[in-house]
């Protein structure tokens, strides 16, 4: 018989692994695989903390389906022109905020470092993820991923996911 504490720890482990894979796929520029981490009817939002706190919907990135994520990646690969750079995510521990059946609401702090071709590394973006993760299937999927960033200045066009 599974206790509530062990079920919560299992959800926390699933969320930790999903967020680690999310960061790895972005950092390794495997964005086509990254989109597969999301449910078909997902939402993905990257928004400034100030806008989020004021309930303003203006977001740097907003996608309301997995197909929009795929379209964004195709655009990034074929149409966008931006300076070559690499990301490296540093993630804090995942904290399960709430659960409902096999849906977990999870919060994780993050920092994204950006390294350009000259070798110079800067903090590109930092903030927190608030995720709704569907753990009901064979693999967990993001039903919703909200990246709330503290960084007021974005150094270059935000073309890649955070």
Secondary structure as GFF3:
##gff-version 3
##sequence-region A 1 162
A	DSSP	alpha_helix	4	27	.	.	.	ID=ss1
A	DSSP	alpha_helix	31	34	.	.	.	ID=ss2
A	DSSP	three_ten_helix	35	37	.	.	.	ID=ss3
A	DSSP	beta_strand	38	48	.	.	.	ID=ss4
A	DSSP	alpha_helix	49	53	.	.	.	ID=ss5
A	DSSP	beta_strand	61	63	.	.	.	ID=ss6
A	DSSP	alpha_helix	66	78	.	.	.	ID=ss7
A	DSSP	beta_strand	85	91	.	.	.	ID=ss8
A	DSSP	beta_strand	95	100	.	.	.	ID=ss9
A	DSSP	beta_strand	103	116	.	.	.	ID=ss10
A	DSSP	beta_strand	121	134	.	.	.	ID=ss11
A	DSSP	beta_strand	141	149	.	.	.	ID=ss12
###
